[in-house]
Amino acid sequence: MSYYPVNPLPIFRPLVRRPISHKTKPIKALFLLHDFGQGGVARYITDLVKTLSFHSEQVEPIGVIFRSGFRFDSVCAKQVAMCCPLVGTDTYQPNVDNYAHLPWITHVDSDVVSTIYQDMIDQADVITFAGLNEKHSALPTEISFRGKPLIGQLHGTCDWTRSVITYM
């Protein structure tokens, strides 16, 4: 039996050993982030989404949802929005003001946040987390991952990383 070549992106390597067929569809990946702030995680997700969108037939980014608009990075966000939907779910108005005026970002109000998350999760084959923890950016409690694979992206060995591991 023939298999796809190994994906160069190690984060998805275990997910791409599917038999080649004309009916095989790409793995749909959803990215859930704490924020889209000016930092390494936003740049990393931007590069990953762009690479998957333009250079991979095996993994397709279907969306990026972020919880906080604090220190919003509009340059990276615009690059992501050219590849897949970018959705902001912040409820703190000064943070919302950092991104809600941009036409290429969808902002959802608190009364439909759970619905947006669940709709995107239902479309995805795999969900990737970065920076989510219970104190600062917990996901809505009503959502269900329905047994789908979850990938946690961690950076460093600080208290923040420990809180993310505990939350997951």
Buried (B, 14 or more C-beta within 10 A) or exposed (E): EEEEEEBEBEBBEEBBEEEEEEEEEBBBBBBBBBBBBBBEBBBBBBEBBBBBBEEBEBBBBBBBBBBBBBEBBBEBBBBBBEBBBBBBBBEEEEBBEBBBEBEEBBBBEEEEBBEBBBEBBEEBBBBBBBBBBEEBBEBEEEBEEEEEBEBBBBBEEEEBBEBBEEBE
